[in-house]
């Protein structure tokens, strides 16, 4: 009998058409962990306001990053699956499922069940734990498993402190001459502040409670982001005064601060000419890295006097990342 591994990532529209983007956004934004408000209010907000207005705009952005092979996120995730399968060997079966759209978590779990694997390790590919990503993916897997007979299962909730993950991130960054950059930004996907504080009464959403990791905040998204940055800064020997932690993709002014786009603008106005931007919350390049950081933020930087904003690509198929993922699984 073989051991099963299920990799989970967020997902992507099936195509950049408005119809498929609308379908993706509706499923994504209807998740109670993503928009955590009254279900009736969420239904009307998503279907009556957000999706009708956002789908056409998002479709144009997806068109910009789409390749002949399809969605970059799906392509990189599929390649990660194949490389991990090769690395783990014949005693394992690796499948991929997306929390939203295709390939689905359900289809991946069914394949593992049909092969009668002796156990399943579920790895949500989000380094820092968050209810809107990690918990949502785990609960979806558990919901599907109630429908049938599945073997023993284990969930990996986070891996931001794993030294192999940090080493892989550093390996991607070291292709650039770090001495050439005036400043470094660690840009993480934003979340509403209320989603941070509701997870724990300990959380104060300030630098004091995120200055170190303990039992109270080890599953706090913001604390995980700060811990990831500290480890990368130490590994890459970046001076303390030369980096900023920021959050992107906000929807309103009640999300985690500071906002990445405003940090980029301010650094340019201060006279910084070259900045390097990391996106440690993503293990595969997607709309938020390729377009939001690589295109939009570069434009903002140059508009305000900067010369070059360089995105550090996500881990994608980097050999050190595949090796890190393998060892995270074997050590679980």
N, C-alpha and C positions, 0 to 999 in steps of 0.2 A: 504494500500500500504506500502511496505517496502522500506527502504533505502539500497542502494547498496554500497559496499565497494570493490574496486579493489586494491589488493596488487600487486606491480610489482617488480620483481628482475631481475637481468641481464640474467641469463639462464645458460644452461649446454648442452653439447652434449647428444643425446639420449642414447648413449652407448660409451664405451671407444674404440670402433673400429676406425681405421684410417679413414674409410669412413665417419662415423658420426662426428668425430672430424673435419675432413676437411669441412664438410657441415656447422658445427657450426662456425668455424673460418672464413669461407668465408662470412657468413651472418654478423657476428660481425664486422669484419674488413672492410667490404664494407660500413658500416655506415659512412656518411659524417661527423658526429660529433666525431667519433673515430679516423679516419685518415682524417684530415681536409685539404686535398690538392686537386689539380685539379682532377675532376672525371676520366678523361682518365688515368692520371698518377696513381691514386689510383687503378683503375681496373687492370692495368698491374703489379703494385707493389704487390697487394694482390694475384692475380691469377697466376702470373708468378714467384714470388719470395717467398713471406712470407708463403702462405698456403702450397705449395708443400714441402718446407723444414721443416716447423714447425709442420705440422699435425702429422707425425710419432713420433716425439719427445714428443709432447703434449699427444698423445694417450697413451704412456707408463706412463706418469705421472698420467693421469686419471685412468689407470688401478690400480695404486698404492693406490688411495683413494677410488675406487669404492667399494660399498658394495653389499650384496645380494639383498638389496632393491633398489639399483640404486645409482644415484648421491647424495652425501651428501647435496649439495645446494638445490636440488629439494625436498629431504626428509624433511629437516628442514623447508623449505618454506611451504610445504603442511601441516606440523604439526602446524606451526604458524597460517596458515589459519584456521585450524580446531579449535584450541584453542581460537582464536580471535572470531570465530563464536559463540562458546559456551559462551564466556564472554560477547559479545554484546547482545546475546539473539535473540528472534524470530522477533524482529522488524527490523533486519538487515539481509542482504544476503551478504556473503563475498566470493569473487572469487579471484583466483590467476592467474596472467599472467606473462610470461617471455618475456623480450624484444627480446631475440633471442631463437629460437627453441620452445620447448613445456613444459608446456601448453602455448599457445600463448595469447597475449593480446587480439587479435581479438576473440578467442573462449570464453574468459572470459567476454568480453563486450557483446557478443551475448547472453550469458546466462542471464546477468543482464537485457538486453533489453527484452528478452522473458518473464521475470518475471514482466515486467512493473514497475520497481522500480521508486519511486517518485523522487529520486535524486541519484547521484553517487559521492562518494568521492574517488579520486584516490591517492594512497599513494605509490610513488616510494620509495622502501626500502633502500635508500641511505641517511644516516644522513646528509652528507655535499653535497650541490648542486654542480653539475658539468655538463657542456654541454654534455659530452660524456656519461653520465649516466642519470641524472635527465631530462635534456632537451630532450634528444633523446627519452626517455620513454614517456614523456608528448606529444611530437609531434607525436609519433606513435599512441598514444591513440586518439589524435585529428584527425589524418588522417583516422582512422577506423571509427570514429563517423560521419564523413562526408558522409559515405556510407548509413546511416540509420537514423532513428528517435530515439534520445536518450533524456533522461530527463536532468534537470539542473545538471551540473557537477562542482566539485571543485577539485583543485589540491593542494596537500601539497608538497611544494618544498624543504623543509629542516626541520630537527628537532634536529640538533646537540646541540642546546642550551636548549632543553626541559629538565627540572630538573628530570623528570621521566626516560627519556632515560639515563641520566648521572647516576642516582641512580641504574638503572638496570645494567649498565656496572660495576659500583662499586660492586654491589652484586655478579657478576661473579668473579671479581678479589679477593674478600675477602675470597674466599675459600682457598687462598694461604696465608701463613704467610709472609707478605710483609717485615718484619724485616730481613728475611733471604737473601734478594736479594741485591746485590751490586749496581745495576743500573736498570733503567726501560726505555724501548723503546716504543714509540708510533709510530707504523709503519702503514702508510697509502698507499693506492695504488697510484703509481706515475702517473703523466701526463706530457706531453711536456710543457715546460715553456711558449711556445707561446700560448697555449690554455688558460693559466691564464691571460696573458697580453692582449689578444685580447678581453676578456670579458669586460674590463674596462680600460680606460686610467689612472684611479687612481692607478691601481695596479703596483707596482714596484718590486714585487717578493723579498721582503726583510722583515726583522723582524719588521721594523718600521711600515710599512703599515698593517702588520698582528697582531700588538700588541693589537688591540682592534677591536670590531665589530661596524660598523656604516652603514648608508644607502648606502655608496659607495661600501662597500665590503661584505655586508651580504650574497651575493650569490657568493662570491669568494671561490673557493674550498680550496685554501691554507689557507686563513684566517679562514675558517670553521674548518680546521684540527687543527690549532693552538688554536682556541677557545675551541674546544672539549678537547684538551689536558690540557689546563689551568683549565678547570672545573673539570676534573678527578683528576688532581694533587691536587687541593684544597680539593676536597671531600675525597681523600685517604690520605691526609697529607703527600705527597711525597716531600722531600726537593728539592728545585730548582736545586741544583747542581747534583742531582741523576737521572735526566731524560733527554732523547733526543727525539726530533721529527724527524722522517725520512720517506723516501718514497721508496717503493719497486716496483718490476716488471718493471723496466725501459727497454727500447729498445735501447736507445743510450745515449750519454753524454749531451744531451740537455733537459733532463727531470729534474723535481724538485729534489733539493738536500737538505740535504745529502742523500746518498743512504743507505738503511737499511743494506744491506749485508756488506758494508764497515764499517758502524758504529759497527756492531757486531764483525767484525774482529779487529777493533781498540780497542774496549773495552777489548777483550781477551788479546791483546798484552800489554795493560796497567795493566794487572793483575787482572781484574775482574773475579770472579769465578762463580757467579750465576747471571743471568739477567732474568727479566720478560718482555715479549713482548706483548703489547696490539695491537689489529687490529681494531680500532674503526670505520673504514669505512665500515666494514662488519657486518651485523646482522645475518648472517648464515654462518657456516663454509663451506669452499670450497677449491679449489685447492691452492689458494693463502695463506690461513691460515694453512691448514692441512699439505701440503707438503712444500711450499716455506719457511714458517716460522718454522713450527714444525720439519721438516726433514732437509732441506737444510741449514737453518741458524744455527740449532743446530750442524750440522756437521762442519760448518765454525768456530763456536765458540770453539768447542773442538779441532779442528785442530790447533788452535792458542793459546792453553793453558787454555781455559775455561773449567769448569766442567759441567755446566748445563744451558741450555737455555730453559725456560719454556714459552710456549704459553698460554696466557689467551684466553680461548675458546670464540667464538662469542656468542651473546645473545641466539641464537637458540630458545629453548622452555622455557627459564627461566621465571618463573611466573611473576617476576617484569617487564620483557620486554613485555609480553602479556598485563599486566595491563597498562604499559606506552603507548603501541600502542592503546589500547582501549580509553584511555583518550585523546590522541592526536587527534583521530578521533571525539570523542564526543565534543571536544573543537573547532573543525574547523568550 
